Amino acid sequence: MAAAEEMAVVVLRCFDGTTVAAPAGVVAGRSGLVAEAVGAGGGGGGGRVVVDVPGNVSGVDVAAVVAYMEARAAAADGDAFDGEFIGGLTHDARIDLIHAAHHLADKALFNLLA
């Protein structure tokens, strides 16, 4: 089943029409919104689940959060990665990512940024 979860894809659909595809196993592990959608029925067996992102979260911001999730999952030292990630953000980018993390229900990223 773990192999099926890694093959499953979640498509995050944003208000601006942008769609962001992401590995379900990585994103569902961090996002309560995605975990709920995958658990409700569609993530198993290499399937594809489409999740509407609530709020006015742009595709650019959702893509940035997904890139963070994937890089964080691959990092050998998550705390060091987080420090470098936070250090490289502008104030505006940080606010946008807080908004995205809130609507994706990624409590760990929200708490890191807030």
C-alpha positions as CSV (number, residue, x, y, z in Angstrom):
1,M,0.0,0.0,0.0
2,A,2.9,2.4,0.7
3,A,4.0,2.0,-3.0
4,A,0.5,2.8,-4.1
5,E,0.4,6.0,-2.0
6,E,3.8,7.1,-3.4
7,M,2.4,6.7,-6.9
8,A,-0.9,8.5,-6.2
9,V,-1.2,12.0,-7.3
10,V,-3.1,14.9,-5.7
11,V,-4.0,17.8,-7.9
12,L,-4.6,21.0,-5.9
13,R,-6.9,23.3,-7.8
14,C,-6.6,27.0,-6.9
15,F,-9.1,29.9,-7.3
16,D,-7.1,31.4,-10.1
17,G,-7.5,28.2,-12.2
18,T,-4.0,27.0,-11.6
19,T,-3.6,23.3,-10.8
20,V,-0.6,21.9,-8.9
21,A,0.1,18.2,-9.1
22,A,1.9,16.7,-6.1
23,P,2.7,13.2,-4.7
24,A,-0.1,12.2,-2.4
25,G,2.1,10.5,0.1
26,V,4.2,13.6,0.8
27,V,1.4,16.2,0.7
28,A,-1.2,14.2,2.7
29,G,1.4,13.7,5.4
30,R,1.6,17.4,6.0
31,S,-1.8,18.9,4.8
32,G,-4.9,18.1,6.8
33,L,-7.0,19.2,3.8
34,V,-5.3,16.7,1.5
35,A,-5.3,13.9,4.0
36,E,-9.0,14.3,4.5
37,A,-9.6,14.2,0.7
38,V,-7.3,11.2,0.2
39,G,-8.9,9.4,3.1
40,A,-12.4,10.1,1.8
41,G,-11.9,8.1,-1.2
42,G,-9.7,8.6,-3.9
43,G,-6.0,8.3,-3.1
44,G,-5.4,4.6,-3.1
45,G,-4.2,2.4,-6.0
46,G,-2.2,5.0,-7.8
47,G,-5.3,7.2,-8.4
48,R,-5.6,10.9,-8.8
49,V,-7.5,13.1,-6.4
50,V,-8.5,16.6,-7.1
51,V,-8.7,19.0,-4.1
52,D,-10.1,22.5,-4.3
53,V,-7.9,24.8,-2.2
54,P,-10.2,27.1,-0.2
55,G,-9.7,30.8,0.2
56,N,-8.0,33.0,-2.3
57,V,-4.7,31.1,-2.4
58,S,-2.9,31.6,-5.7
59,G,-1.4,28.8,-7.7
60,V,2.1,30.3,-7.2
61,D,1.8,30.1,-3.5
62,V,0.4,26.5,-3.5
63,A,3.3,25.5,-5.8
64,A,5.8,27.1,-3.4
65,V,4.3,25.1,-0.5
66,V,4.3,21.9,-2.4
67,A,8.0,22.5,-3.4
68,Y,8.8,23.1,0.3
69,M,7.0,19.9,1.3
70,E,8.9,17.8,-1.2
71,A,12.3,19.4,-0.4
72,R,11.6,19.1,3.4
73,A,10.7,15.4,3.0
74,A,14.0,14.8,1.1
75,A,16.2,16.8,3.4
76,A,18.6,14.9,5.7
77,D,18.3,17.5,8.4
78,G,14.8,19.0,8.5
79,D,15.6,21.6,11.1
80,A,18.6,22.9,9.1
81,F,16.5,22.9,6.0
82,D,13.7,24.9,7.7
83,G,16.3,27.5,8.9
84,E,17.6,28.0,5.4
85,F,14.1,28.1,3.9
86,I,12.9,30.8,6.4
87,G,16.1,32.8,6.0
88,G,15.5,33.1,2.2
89,L,12.0,34.4,2.4
90,T,10.9,38.0,1.9
91,H,8.3,39.4,4.2
92,D,5.6,39.3,1.5
93,A,6.5,35.7,0.5
94,R,6.3,34.7,4.2
95,I,2.8,36.2,4.5
96,D,1.6,34.5,1.3
97,L,3.0,31.1,2.5
98,I,1.3,31.6,5.9
99,H,-2.0,32.2,4.1
100,A,-1.5,29.1,1.9
101,A,-0.4,26.9,4.9
102,H,-3.5,28.0,6.8
103,H,-5.9,27.0,4.0
104,L,-4.0,23.8,3.3
105,A,-4.2,22.9,7.0
106,D,-0.4,22.4,7.2
107,K,0.0,23.2,10.9
108,A,3.7,22.5,11.0
109,L,4.5,25.0,8.2
110,F,2.0,27.5,9.6
111,N,3.7,27.4,13.0
112,L,7.1,27.6,11.5
113,L,6.2,30.8,9.6
114,A,4.0,32.5,12.1
